[in-house]
Amino acid sequence: MSTLTKLALGLMGKLRPAPSRGGAPEAIELPPPSTEGGLPLMDALRRRRSERAFLPDVLPAQVLSDLLWSAFGVNRPEAGGRTAPSALDAQEIDVYVALPEGTYRFEPRGHRLELVSAADARRVTGYQDFVADAPLDLVYVADHSRMKLVPVAQRTVYSAAAAGAIAQNVYLYCASAGLATVIRGWIDRDAIAQALGLGHDQEVLLSQTVGYPRA
């Protein structure tokens, strides 16, 4: 689906997910993340970049596990601490994962994916053509109901900063693992919210495409 078609459908409020490309299990148990190795930090920073051409190849389960743990996984189990910060430890960001077989929410404490829609929502996550070709798109959603200690007027700013930290984690993991990624703010937030079945306390912030680079 072209960018112009998506824009037109978005203006009419008719941008919808595609049918699932396979059975969508209710949950996907991820293998334990590999939390050692990878590039040294300075090398990963040197290689960090945005790319917009992706192969459709599915990411192996271990790569998906490591990617999501790097993004916002639990790195201090005794305290429930995460790999990215959030103000007042609200941990208000949910990471949604749009795959060909369905759309899932990452559950960091159980390190698994939980089904939210048995549909392929990748094309809804952005206007760019490549979003439906890459194997997955991440969507960062703030749940303001977890931010009761943050003044209402500042909740979007605080949650956007948290989402930015998560997105940078994804960038650094991709640089280390030889993956391509790009963060995107040009998105139809209403269409995404509808596809994910979000409530009035949830705010779509950003999307991020991940896959193997097209040479």
C-alpha positions as CSV (number, residue, x, y, z in Angstrom):
1,M,0.0,0.0,0.0
2,S,1.5,3.3,-1.1
3,T,2.0,6.4,1.1
4,L,-0.6,8.4,-0.8
5,T,-3.2,5.6,-0.3
6,K,-2.5,5.5,3.4
7,L,-2.8,9.2,3.7
8,A,-6.2,9.1,1.9
9,L,-7.5,6.2,4.0
10,G,-6.2,8.0,7.2
11,L,-8.1,11.2,6.3
12,M,-11.2,9.1,5.9
13,G,-10.6,7.2,9.1
14,K,-10.3,3.9,7.2
15,L,-6.7,2.9,7.6
16,R,-7.0,-0.7,8.9
17,P,-4.6,-3.7,9.6
18,A,-4.2,-6.4,7.0
19,P,-5.3,-10.0,7.6
20,S,-2.9,-12.1,9.6
21,R,-0.4,-14.1,7.6
22,G,-0.7,-17.2,9.8
23,G,-2.1,-18.5,13.0
24,A,-1.6,-16.0,15.9
25,P,-1.0,-17.8,19.2
26,E,-2.4,-16.2,22.3
27,A,1.1,-15.9,23.8
28,I,4.7,-16.3,22.5
29,E,7.2,-17.4,25.1
30,L,10.5,-15.9,24.3
31,P,13.8,-17.6,25.0
32,P,15.9,-16.1,27.8
33,P,17.8,-13.1,26.5
34,S,21.5,-13.2,25.8
35,T,22.7,-10.5,28.1
36,E,26.5,-10.8,27.5
37,G,28.6,-10.1,24.4
38,G,27.8,-7.8,21.5
39,L,29.8,-4.8,20.4
40,P,31.6,-2.5,22.8
41,L,29.5,0.5,23.5
42,M,31.6,3.0,21.6
43,D,31.6,0.7,18.5
44,A,27.8,0.5,18.7
45,L,27.5,4.2,19.0
46,R,29.7,4.7,16.0
47,R,27.6,2.3,13.9
48,R,24.2,3.7,15.1
49,R,22.1,5.0,12.2
50,S,18.7,5.1,10.7
51,E,18.0,2.9,7.7
52,R,14.8,2.7,5.5
53,A,15.3,-0.4,3.4
54,F,14.5,-3.8,4.9
55,L,14.5,-7.4,3.9
56,P,11.3,-9.3,4.8
57,D,13.2,-12.1,6.5
58,V,11.7,-13.1,9.9
59,L,13.9,-12.4,12.9
60,P,15.0,-15.6,14.8
61,A,13.3,-16.1,18.2
62,Q,16.6,-15.4,20.0
63,V,17.2,-12.1,18.1
64,L,13.6,-11.0,18.9
65,S,14.1,-11.9,22.5
66,D,17.4,-10.0,22.8
67,L,15.9,-7.0,20.9
68,L,12.9,-6.7,23.3
69,W,15.0,-7.2,26.4
70,S,17.4,-4.5,25.2
71,A,14.5,-2.2,24.5
72,F,12.7,-2.3,27.9
73,G,13.4,-5.6,29.5
74,V,14.0,-6.3,33.2
75,N,17.7,-6.1,34.0
76,R,17.4,-6.1,37.8
77,P,14.8,-8.8,38.7
78,E,15.0,-8.3,42.4
79,A,13.7,-4.7,42.0
80,G,11.9,-5.0,38.7
81,G,14.3,-2.4,37.2
82,R,14.4,-1.9,33.4
83,T,17.0,-1.3,30.7
84,A,15.5,2.2,30.1
85,P,14.6,4.9,32.7
86,S,11.2,6.3,33.4
87,A,10.3,9.2,35.7
88,L,9.3,8.2,39.2
89,D,9.8,4.6,38.0
90,A,6.3,4.7,36.5
91,Q,7.3,2.3,33.8
92,E,4.4,3.7,31.8
93,I,5.6,2.7,28.3
94,D,4.2,-0.5,26.7
95,V,6.0,-1.9,23.7
96,Y,3.7,-3.3,21.1
97,V,5.1,-5.6,18.4
98,A,3.4,-5.8,15.0
99,L,4.3,-9.1,13.3
100,P,2.9,-10.7,10.1
101,E,1.0,-13.3,12.2
102,G,-0.5,-10.8,14.7
103,T,0.1,-7.9,17.0
104,Y,1.4,-8.4,20.5
105,R,2.3,-6.5,23.7
106,F,5.7,-7.2,25.2
107,E,5.3,-8.4,28.8
108,P,8.8,-7.7,30.3
109,R,8.3,-9.4,33.7
110,G,7.4,-12.7,32.0
111,H,9.6,-12.0,29.0
112,R,6.9,-13.0,26.5
113,L,4.5,-11.6,23.9
114,E,0.8,-11.4,24.6
115,L,-1.7,-11.2,21.7
116,V,-3.7,-8.1,21.4
117,S,-5.0,-8.5,17.8
118,A,-4.9,-11.5,15.4
119,A,-4.2,-9.1,12.5
120,D,-1.1,-7.8,10.7
121,A,-1.0,-4.1,11.9
122,R,2.4,-3.3,10.3
123,R,1.0,-1.2,7.5
124,V,-0.9,0.9,10.1
125,T,2.2,1.8,12.1
126,G,3.3,4.5,9.6
127,Y,2.8,6.1,6.2
128,Q,6.1,4.9,4.7
129,D,6.0,2.1,2.2
130,F,8.6,0.0,4.0
131,V,6.7,-0.5,7.2
132,A,4.7,-3.4,5.7
133,D,7.8,-5.1,4.3
134,A,10.0,-5.2,7.4
135,P,9.5,-8.3,9.7
136,L,8.3,-6.2,12.6
137,D,7.3,-2.7,13.7
138,L,7.5,-1.6,17.4
139,V,4.9,0.9,18.7
140,Y,5.6,2.8,22.0
141,V,2.4,3.6,23.9
142,A,2.2,5.6,27.2
143,D,-0.3,4.5,29.8
144,H,-1.1,7.7,31.7
145,S,-3.0,5.8,34.4
146,R,0.5,4.7,35.7
147,M,1.6,8.3,36.0
148,K,-0.6,9.5,38.9
149,L,2.4,11.2,40.6
150,V,3.2,13.2,37.4
151,P,1.3,16.4,36.8
152,V,-1.2,15.9,33.9
153,A,0.4,18.7,31.8
154,Q,3.8,17.0,31.9
155,R,2.8,13.4,31.3
156,T,3.3,13.5,27.5
157,V,6.8,15.1,27.9
158,Y,7.9,12.6,30.5
159,S,6.6,9.6,28.6
160,A,8.1,10.8,25.3
161,A,11.5,11.0,27.0
162,A,11.1,7.4,28.3
163,A,10.1,6.2,24.8
164,G,13.1,8.0,23.3
165,A,15.4,6.1,25.7
166,I,13.8,2.8,24.7
167,A,14.2,3.7,21.0
168,Q,17.9,4.4,21.5
169,N,18.3,1.0,23.2
170,V,16.8,-0.5,20.1
171,Y,19.2,1.5,17.9
172,L,22.2,0.3,19.9
173,Y,21.1,-3.3,19.8
174,C,20.5,-3.2,16.1
175,A,24.0,-1.6,15.5
176,S,25.5,-4.4,17.5
177,A,23.5,-7.2,15.9
178,G,23.7,-6.1,12.3
179,L,20.1,-5.1,12.0
180,A,18.5,-2.0,10.4
181,T,16.1,0.3,12.2
182,V,14.5,3.7,12.0
183,I,12.3,5.6,14.5
184,R,9.2,7.3,13.1
185,G,6.9,10.1,14.4
186,W,5.0,10.5,11.1
187,I,2.2,8.1,12.0
188,D,-1.6,7.9,12.2
189,R,-2.0,7.7,15.9
190,D,-5.8,7.3,15.8
191,A,-5.5,4.4,13.4
192,I,-2.9,2.7,15.5
193,A,-4.9,3.2,18.7
194,Q,-7.9,1.6,17.0
195,A,-5.8,-1.3,15.7
196,L,-4.3,-1.9,19.2
197,G,-7.7,-1.5,21.0
198,L,-6.3,1.3,23.2
199,G,-8.2,3.1,25.9
200,H,-8.5,6.8,26.7
201,D,-5.6,6.8,29.1
202,Q,-3.2,5.4,26.5
203,E,-1.3,7.6,24.1
204,V,0.6,6.4,21.0
205,L,4.0,8.1,20.9
206,L,6.3,6.6,18.3
207,S,6.8,3.7,16.0
208,Q,10.1,2.0,15.1
209,T,10.8,-0.4,12.3
210,V,13.3,-3.2,12.7
211,G,14.7,-5.8,10.3
212,Y,17.7,-7.0,8.3
213,P,19.1,-4.3,6.0
214,R,18.5,-4.5,2.3
215,A,22.0,-4.3,0.9
